[in-house]
Every structure is written in structure tokens, then in C-alpha cells.
Amino acid sequence: MSQAARNIAANLQSRFPWVSNPFVVGAPMRVMAGPALAVAVSRAGGLGFLGPGAKTQDTSGDLKQASLLIREARVSSNAFSTKLTNESLLPIGVGFQLWADDINVALAAIEEHKPCTAWLFAPRHGLEEYDDWSKKIRQASPETQIWIQIGTLAEAKQLLLLSERPDGVVVQGAEAGGHGRAKDGMGLMTLLPEISDVMASSQIPLFAAGGIADGRGVAAALCLGASGVVMGTRFLAAREARISRGYQNEVVRASDGAASTTRTLLYNHLRGTFGWPEAYSPRTIINQSFVDHQAGRPFEDLKQLHDEAAQADDSGWGPEGRLATYAGASIGLIHDIKDAADIIHDIQTDHRKRIQSLLPLEN
């Protein structure tokens, strides 16, 4: 490990003393990453994030609920109590989608509850919006870290020109589920090391996101230049996820992410979600809605069938289903539903075995 990497690791350990090695982050998945999942990830030695709510006002309620869960954990099991250097900060983060979230509502929630990290993503008018959000968040809660998600080398270069530089950068590869780059995304294998080279002198830690679901992916990402990894799709199959069982079962059932997932705005529009900046498009598991769409079936028909499925039971998901199943290309690596703590423990153990297997045998 280079001296620069050691410095970054030491700084992360200081800022997030409860996090074990390797540094595993639970992604701020919209709605589905709720208080139970975020707290469970952090309690298990990772860094859990709350996802954006259906509206920004939901964030304050989620942070309040997370605060209660953290307080209960400290009382019942002594969790966090000996490891937090700043007791005023919550040991979880919170995510915001800049194009849709209300900055003033977000700031009020951050100032009141003080999450340890704010994850910013998807500005409508360009990266300069990050400066405005970052400056105001640092005024509202000076100890809250700012992480920014990017998906291209051009964005990395632009981040270095901001007056308010982030404390961490999430590099999202094209394998990721949910919303990512619509047309100019690239897989982590080449994207991450190129961004790592460009940002090396900044001393800003990089977190790899996209296609990581086990210890092999963690080991690879760290070798490519990441200081930690972000997992979203794997935590969709956590018992604490705020998710319908039909959706969750489909994440476990599906395989061959190259063939069974695609990027499309269809499901956004079927759900009535419009307005995402044109640079972004979500990855989702293909089902009958997309098959019919490709065959030329009118949108009005698809919308009616979608809305009917939404009123039904868990049969709305699956190959014959109609509902959105946002997920990444790592679905073929996910075979069961587990507690978040078991997911983190298994991945950290697997990672260590993978690294040890690469070490030369002693004579």
C-alpha cells in the first residue's frame, strides 16, 4: 500500500471508527434503503445510508426513526458507544437526488439530525449545483461529510475544479442498478483505475459501485484503486430492506445480468416518474412490460396492465410481471435473502480469503 493510500485509510478510520475492513457501504437506494437497513449495515461494521424518500420531507422522519434505532442499539448491546469519536453525529449517511430533492427541506433535516455523511447525486443543471449543496450542508452541519456520485472521467475532472471539494467520491460503473449514466457509462474495470489516476493527488477516497456482490468484487475494486465498495443490489436481498417480497424474490431468482437486465425509462414512465436529467437512465430486470414494449404494444395498454399489477399481490414481479424491478447486473451472484449483518460478515470473510489466496506461499 502506498503512503497516500495509507493516509486515506487512516483518515477514513478516524472519520468512521465503527467501520471494519474492508469498508463496505450500503447504497442509498430510493425508499428501499430505510432506517432498519441503514442502521443494520452500520451496526455490522459497514456504513449504512438512507435512500431518498418519495419526497424530501420523508427524510426527516427516516432520520428520526434511525436515531431511535441507534439509541436502542446503544442501550441493548453497547453498539457504537465505544467507537464514536463524535457522539453528535449519527453513524449513518443519507442520500439526495439533487434534481428532485428540496435543498431547504434537506438542510433542515441534516441540521436537526446530523448524519455522518450526505451523498449527493444527479444534479439537473450541472456539477456546479454540488458547490451550492455542499456549502450549505457544511454550514448546517460542519462535521457531516460530503460524498458525490459520478460515472464518467469527465465528471471526475470537473469535481477537482469545484470550490467545495467532496470528502469522498462514489465511482459508479455501468453494471450498477437503479439510475446511472444513460449513454456514456463504462464498466468499473477500466473506469475506476482511470479516475483513480486522475484524482490521485487530491487524496479524496474513492468508493466503487456497480456489480459488486461478494468478496471477489470487493477484492477487485480495492485493487483497482478504491478505498471501499458500495453495494445496492445485494442489500435488496437483506431482510431489513424496505421492499416488497415479490420484488425481493425476483432479485434472488434472476441471473445472467447481461441478458436479463437493461437500461430503460419505460418503468419510470409506467410509475409516473418523469423529469430525471437526460444523462441518467435506470437499470432494471426485464419482465413482460418491457417485452411488450419492444414488440410495439401501445403505452396506454402497458400502463393499464402495470396499474392493475400494482394493485395485486407479489405476482406483479417476475418474468410475467409488470412492475419495475430496479437492480444491477450482479443479480446472478445473489442467491438468498439474509440479514444485513450476515451479508457484510460473509463478504468481509470472503474478501480476506481471496486476498490471502493471492499471497505467495512461504518457503
C-alpha positions in Angstrom: 0.0 0.0 0.0 1.4 3.4 -1.0 1.8 6.2 1.6 -1.1 8.1 0.0 -3.4 5.1 0.3 -2.3 4.7 4.0 -3.2 8.3 4.7 -6.6 7.9 3.1 -7.2 4.7 5.1 -6.2 6.4 8.3 -8.5 9.3 7.7 -11.4 7.1 6.9 -10.8 5.1 10.1 -10.8 8.3 12.0 -14.0 9.6 10.5 -15.8 6.3 10.6 -14.3 4.4 13.6 -17.0 1.7 13.7 -16.4 0.6 10.1 -14.5 -2.7 9.7 -12.1 -3.6 6.9 -12.9 -3.8 4.1 -15.0 -0.6 4.0 -18.5 -1.7 2.9 -21.2 0.8 2.2 -24.9 0.2 1.8 -26.1 2.3 -1.1 -28.8 5.0 -0.6 -31.5 3.2 -2.6 -34.6 5.4 -3.0 -37.2 4.3 -0.5 -35.9 0.8 -0.1 -32.9 1.8 2.0 -34.8 2.8 5.1 -33.8 3.2 8.7 -33.7 -0.6 9.6 -31.3 -1.4 6.7 -29.1 1.7 7.2 -28.7 1.1 10.9 -28.2 -2.7 10.5 -25.4 -2.1 7.9 -23.6 0.4 10.2 -24.1 -1.8 13.3 -22.4 -4.7 11.4 -19.3 -2.7 10.7 -20.3 -1.0 7.4 -21.6 2.4 6.6 -25.4 2.4 6.0 -27.2 5.1 4.1 -30.8 6.1 4.0 -32.1 6.5 0.5 -34.1 9.5 -0.7 -37.8 9.3 0.2 -40.7 9.6 -2.2 -40.5 13.3 -1.2 -37.7 15.2 0.6 -39.9 15.7 3.7 -39.7 11.9 4.3 -36.0 12.2 5.1 -36.5 13.8 8.5 -38.9 11.0 9.6 -36.4 8.4 8.4 -33.6 10.1 10.3 -35.7 10.3 13.4 -36.5 6.6 13.2 -32.9 5.8 12.6 -31.9 7.8 15.6 -34.3 5.8 17.8 -32.9 2.5 16.4 -29.3 3.7 17.1 -30.2 4.7 20.6 -31.9 1.4 21.3 -28.8 -0.4 19.9 -26.5 1.5 22.2 -28.6 0.6 25.2 -29.3 -3.0 24.4 -25.9 -4.1 23.1 -23.5 -1.3 23.7 -23.3 -0.9 19.9 -21.3 2.2 18.7 -20.8 3.5 22.2 -17.0 2.8 22.4 -16.2 3.7 18.8 -17.8 7.0 18.0 -15.4 9.9 18.4 -18.2 12.4 17.7 -21.4 11.4 19.5 -23.3 14.3 17.9 -23.2 12.6 14.5 -25.4 9.7 13.5 -23.3 6.7 12.3 -25.3 6.5 9.1 -25.5 8.6 6.0 -28.3 10.0 3.9 -28.7 10.3 0.1 -30.2 13.1 -2.0 -31.1 13.3 -5.7 -30.4 16.9 -6.5 -32.8 17.2 -9.4 -35.8 16.2 -7.3 -35.0 17.0 -3.7 -35.7 20.3 -2.0 -32.5 21.7 -0.7 -34.1 23.7 2.1 -36.0 20.7 3.4 -32.9 18.6 3.2 -30.8 21.1 5.1 -33.3 21.3 7.9 -33.2 17.5 8.3 -29.4 17.4 8.2 -29.1 20.3 10.8 -31.5 18.6 13.2 -30.3 15.0 13.0 -26.6 15.4 11.8 -26.0 12.2 9.7 -22.3 11.5 9.4 -22.4 11.7 5.6 -24.5 13.3 2.8 -24.4 11.5 -0.6 -25.2 13.9 -3.5 -26.2 12.6 -6.9 -27.9 13.7 -10.2 -27.9 17.5 -10.5 -30.2 19.0 -13.1 -28.1 21.9 -14.2 -24.5 20.6 -13.9 -21.9 19.9 -11.3 -21.9 23.5 -10.1 -25.0 22.5 -8.1 -22.8 20.4 -5.9 -21.0 23.5 -4.8 -24.2 25.1 -3.6 -25.4 21.9 -1.8 -22.0 21.2 -0.3 -21.5 24.7 1.0 -24.9 24.9 2.6 -24.7 21.4 4.2 -21.3 22.2 5.7 -22.8 25.4 7.2 -25.8 23.4 8.6 -23.6 20.5 9.9 -19.9 21.2 9.7 -18.9 17.6 10.6 -21.1 15.9 8.1 -19.0 14.5 5.2 -20.0 15.2 1.6 -19.8 12.3 -0.9 -20.6 12.8 -4.6 -21.5 10.1 -7.0 -20.1 10.2 -10.6 -20.0 7.8 -13.5 -17.5 9.3 -16.0 -14.0 10.5 -16.2 -15.2 13.9 -17.3 -17.2 14.3 -14.1 -14.1 13.4 -12.0 -12.1 16.1 -13.7 -14.9 18.6 -13.1 -15.1 17.7 -9.4 -11.5 18.8 -9.0 -12.4 22.3 -10.1 -15.2 22.7 -7.6 -14.7 25.3 -4.9 -16.3 22.9 -2.4 -14.5 19.6 -3.0 -16.2 16.4 -1.7 -14.8 14.3 1.1 -15.5 11.1 -0.9 -16.3 10.2 -4.4 -18.5 7.2 -5.4 -17.5 5.9 -8.8 -20.5 4.1 -10.3 -19.8 1.6 -13.1 -22.3 0.7 -15.8 -23.1 -2.6 -14.0 -25.0 -0.7 -11.3 -28.7 -1.0 -10.8 -31.0 2.0 -10.5 -30.2 5.2 -12.2 -26.8 5.6 -13.8 -25.3 7.1 -17.0 -27.7 6.6 -19.9 -25.3 6.7 -22.8 -21.7 7.2 -21.6 -21.3 4.8 -18.8 -18.4 2.3 -18.5 -17.7 -0.8 -16.5 -15.6 -0.4 -13.3 -12.7 -2.5 -14.7 -11.5 0.5 -16.8 -13.4 3.4 -15.3 -12.2 3.1 -11.7 -8.4 3.0 -12.3 -8.6 5.8 -14.9 -10.5 8.0 -12.4 -8.1 6.9 -9.6 -5.1 8.1 -11.7 -6.7 11.5 -12.4 -7.7 12.0 -8.7 -4.6 10.5 -7.1 -3.2 13.9 -5.9 -6.5 15.0 -4.4 -6.3 12.5 -1.5 -10.1 12.0 -1.9 -11.1 8.4 -1.2 -12.9 6.6 -4.0 -15.8 4.1 -3.4 -16.5 1.6 -6.1 -20.2 0.9 -7.0 -21.7 -1.3 -9.6 -21.7 -5.1 -10.0 -20.2 -5.8 -6.5 -22.0 -8.5 -4.5 -19.3 -10.7 -3.0 -15.7 -10.8 -1.7 -14.3 -11.3 -5.2 -15.8 -8.0 -6.3 -14.6 -6.2 -3.2 -11.0 -7.5 -3.7 -11.0 -6.5 -7.3 -12.4 -3.0 -6.6 -9.7 -2.3 -3.9 -7.0 -3.5 -6.3 -8.4 -1.1 -8.9 -7.9 1.9 -6.6 -11.0 2.1 -4.4 -10.8 2.7 -0.7 -14.1 1.0 -0.2 -17.1 -0.5 -2.0 -20.8 0.3 -2.3 -23.4 -2.4 -2.7 -27.1 -1.7 -3.5 -28.5 -4.7 -5.3 -27.0 -7.2 -2.7 -28.8 -5.3 0.0 -32.1 -5.5 -1.8 -31.9 -9.1 -0.6 -31.4 -8.1 3.0 -34.2 -8.9 5.5 -34.1 -5.2 6.7 -34.7 -3.7 3.2 -37.9 -1.8 2.8 -39.1 -3.8 -0.2 -42.0 -6.0 -1.3 -41.4 -9.7 -1.1 -42.2 -10.2 -4.8 -39.5 -7.7 -5.7 -37.0 -9.3 -3.4 -37.7 -12.8 -4.7 -37.1 -11.6 -8.2 -33.7 -10.2 -7.3 -32.8 -13.7 -5.9 -34.3 -15.6 -8.8 -32.9 -13.7 -11.8 -29.5 -14.4 -13.2 -27.3 -13.5 -16.2 -27.5 -9.8 -15.7 -26.2 -9.0 -19.2 -29.3 -10.7 -20.7 -31.9 -10.2 -18.0 -31.4 -6.5 -17.2 -31.5 -3.4 -19.3 -31.4 0.4 -19.1 -34.8 1.9 -20.0 -37.0 4.7 -18.9 -40.1 2.6 -19.5 -40.7 1.7 -15.9 -40.2 5.2 -14.7 -42.9 6.4 -17.0 -45.2 3.5 -16.1 -44.9 4.5 -12.5 -45.5 8.2 -13.3 -41.9 9.3 -12.7 -40.8 12.0 -15.1 -38.1 14.7 -15.0 -34.9 12.8 -14.5 -32.0 14.6 -16.2 -31.4 13.1 -19.6 -27.9 12.0 -18.7 -29.4 9.2 -16.5 -31.4 6.0 -17.1 -32.2 3.1 -14.7 -31.1 -0.5 -15.0 -34.0 -2.9 -14.3 -34.8 -6.6 -14.6 -36.7 -7.3 -17.8 -40.2 -8.5 -17.5 -43.4 -8.7 -19.6 -43.8 -4.9 -19.7 -40.5 -4.4 -21.5 -41.1 -7.4 -23.8 -44.4 -6.0 -24.9 -42.9 -2.5 -25.2 -40.2 -3.9 -27.5 -42.9 -5.6 -29.5 -44.7 -2.3 -30.1 -47.6 -2.6 -27.7 -49.1 0.9 -27.0 -48.0 2.6 -23.8 -51.6 3.1 -22.8 -52.1 -0.7 -22.7 -48.9 -1.2 -20.8 -49.9 1.5 -18.3 -53.2 -0.1 -17.6 -51.7 -3.5 -17.1 -49.0 -2.1 -14.9 -51.5 -0.3 -12.7 -53.6 -3.4 -12.4 -50.5 -5.4 -11.3 -49.7 -2.7 -8.7 -53.0 -3.4 -7.0 -52.4 -7.2 -7.0 -50.1 -9.3 -4.8 -46.4 -10.2 -5.3 -47.3 -11.7 -8.7 -46.7 -8.2 -10.1 -43.0 -9.1 -10.2 -41.2 -11.9 -12.1 -40.8 -12.7 -15.8 -44.5 -12.4 -16.4 -44.9 -9.4 -14.1 -45.4 -5.8 -15.0 -43.8 -3.8 -12.2 -40.4 -2.1 -12.0 -37.6 -4.2 -10.6 -34.6 -1.9 -10.5 -31.5 -4.0 -9.9 -27.9 -4.3 -11.1 -26.0 -6.7 -13.2 -24.8 -8.6 -10.1 -28.2 -10.3 -9.7 -26.6 -13.6 -10.9 -24.4 -13.5 -7.8 -27.2 -13.2 -5.3 -28.8 -16.5 -4.2 -30.5 -15.9 -0.9 -32.1 -13.4 1.5 -30.1 -12.7 4.6 -29.7 -10.3 7.5 -27.6 -7.3 6.5 -25.1 -8.3 9.2 -24.6 -11.7 7.7 -24.2 -10.2 4.2 -21.4 -8.0 5.5 -19.7 -10.7 7.5 -19.8 -13.1 4.6 -18.4 -10.6 2.2 -15.6 -9.5 4.5 -14.6 -13.1 5.2 -14.7 -14.0 1.5 -12.6 -10.9 0.7 -9.9 -11.9 3.2 -9.8 -15.4 1.8 -9.4 -14.0 -1.7 -6.6 -11.7 -0.8 -4.8 -14.4 1.2 -5.0 -16.8 -1.8 -3.0 -14.3 -3.9 -0.2 -14.1 -1.4 2.9 -16.3 -2.2 3.4 -19.3 0.0 6.3 -19.1 2.4 9.2 -21.5 1.8 
